[in-house]
Amino acid sequence: MAAERPGRPLERPVLPIAATRSADSRAPYDPNIDIIAAAIYGAVPVTDTKLLATAALLRSQWADPSSPNSYYPINGADQQRGIGPLLGRYPGDTYDGDTADEPVRGHPWAVSTANFAELYYQLAKQVTTTRSVPLDTLSAGFFSQIGVDISTTPQQAAANLESHGDQMLRAVVFHSDHFELSEQFDANSGFEKSVSNLSWSYASFLSALRAKNAI
């Protein structure tokens, strides 16, 4: 961590995490999934509309066919099945896990997908409890992805949030190897790859289920 200069406070980033660019060949590498993990573990309120704006950017990176260099083809196939999408760590990720050669792009992760599903569930719980949808100009894109707009009732918004969380978890189960979860899913085929039986994958899936049951 950089030391603060005398008399000058250290500058800190402000959400939403925009799609920043750098000289790195893998840029843009933000926004990244860690902000979703931070939210479900309590560091950022799940109702924060700046967070939700970032979440919308994240989902579109991997689920929108028009997204350059980041779209996962398996999400197109899964959309026809009524499940998904599967999500990765950050746009521009090139970690493969199975080869020393750097691939063109990375792959979706079980933990990233389960964390995002939990965001939907926790937000559904908040909407149900407060009977209010945190919809503004920042979060409009997030809610439009799940069919929620200004005319949607809180009850229906919560139902939509839960439904889209369910679709993500169904994709994780569908692509599991007889319910065993690895580190990643192949971006093209959906088959599991990299570290097998990753405890973090199971933990994130079970955490999402607990959040669903709390709605």
N, C-alpha and C positions, 0 to 999 in steps of 0.2 A: 504494500500500500504506500502510495506516495505521501511523503511528509508534508504537513502544512507549513507554508511560509509564514514567518512572523508578520502579524498584522494583516494577513490575507487568508480568509477561510477557504478550505478546500471545496471546490465546486462539485456538486453532486447532480447526477442525471435526474430528469423529471419524466414520469410516465405521461403518455404512452411511449413505449420503446419504439421509435420509428425505424423504418428500414434503412438504417445508416449504411453508408458506403465507405470503403477504405481502399488502400492500394492493394490489399490482399486479393489474390485471384479468386478466392471463394466468396468474396463479398457480392451481394449484401448478406451478412450473417445474422443480422437482427431483424425483427424480433425473435427471441428464442423462448423455448418452452419453460425455462426456469422461472419465469414470472408466473406461470400457471401453477407450478409446484409451490411457489412462495405463497400464492393466494390460498390454496387449499390447506396449507399448514398454518394459516393465520397471519402471515406477514402483511398481506394486503387484503382489504375487505373485498369479498367477491361481488359486491354491489358497486364497486368503484368503476365509474364509466370509462375512465382512462384505461384501466385494466381491460375492460371488455372491448375497447377499441383495439387494443393490442391482440387480444384473443381472436378477434375477427380476422386480423391480418394473418395470424398464424394459421388458422384453419384454411383460409383461401390459398395460402402458399402451396399446400399439398393436396387440396381437394378441387381446386379450380383448374380445369384443363388449359385455360389460357395463361396460367402462371408459368413464366419461362424458367426452365432449368430446375424447378422444384416439384412439379406435379408428379404424384405417384400413379403410374398406370393402373395399379391394383385397385385404386380408389374408384376408377371408372367402372371396373367390373363389379366391385362391391355395391356401387350405387344401383346397379341393375338388380342386385339381390336384396336391396332395401336395408343394407347395413353400412357401417363406417361413418366417416372416413377414418383411416389409420393416419397417425401423425408422427412426425419426426422430432428431432432436437432443435434444429434451426435451419433456415434456408441456406444453401451452400455447403451443408455438411457433406463430407466425403468419406466418413468412416464406414468401412465395409465389415470389418471384423473377421473375415475369412481369408483375406489375401493381403500380401504385403504391397501389392500394386494399388495405387490410389485410383478408385473408380471415378466415374464422371459425377456421381452423386451418392449420397447416403441412402438410408432406408428408414422406414417407419419403426418406431419402438413401441413395445407393449406399455411401458411405463408412461410414455408421453400421451398415448391414447387414453389410458385409464385415468390419468390425472385430469385430462380435459373433460372426460365424462363426469368426473367428480365435481369439477367446476360447475357443470350444468346442474348436477344434483344439489349442490350446496346453494346455488343461486335459486333453484326452484323452492327450496326450503325457506329461504329469506322472503321470496315473493309470496309464498303461501302464508307466512307468519305476519308479514307487514301489510299484505293485500295491496302492495304497490310494486310497480315494475320500474326499475331504474333506467328508463328510456329517455335519452336526450340526443343531441346532435352527435355526441361522441360514440354512444353505444348503439346508435341506429343500425349500423352495419352488422354488428353482432346479432342483434335481434332479427334483422331481416333474413339472416341465414337460416333461421329456424321458424320462419313464418309468423313473426310477431311484429306488430306495428302499433300505432297509437290507438287503434280501435280495438285491440285485443284486450280482453279482460284479464286481470291477474290470475284467475283460476285457469284460464286457457293457456296463458303464458307459462305457468308452472308445468302444466301438462306437456306443452311442447318441449320445454327444457328437459323434462324427464325422458320423453320419447327419444330425443336426439342423444342423450346420454346412453340410453339403452342400445341405440343403433351402433354406437362406438364399441360398447362392451360386447355386443353380438359379433362384431368383426373380429375382436380379439379371440373370442371363443371359436369362431368359425375357422380361423387360421391357426389355431393351436394344434399341436401334435398330440391328439387324444388327451386334451386338457393339460398337457405340459406346456409351459411357457418358456420360450427362449428370450434372448436379448432383443432380437429384431425380427421383422418380417421382410422378406424380399420385396422391393418396391415394384417389381414386375409380376412375379408369380404369386406372392403372398405366402410362400413357404417360409417356415421359421429358419433362422440362420444365426450365426455367431455363437455366443455363450449359451449353452443349453441349461434348462432348469434354473434360471436366474431368480434368486429370491426376491429381488426388487420388483420384478414383474408380477410375481404372485402378491406381494405386499400391496402394490398399487391397485391391483384388481380388487382385492378384498376390501381395501379402504374405500374404493368407489362404491362397492356393494353396501357397505355400512352407511355411506352417505345417502344412497338411494332408499334404504330402509328407514331412514330418519325423516324422509319427506312427509 
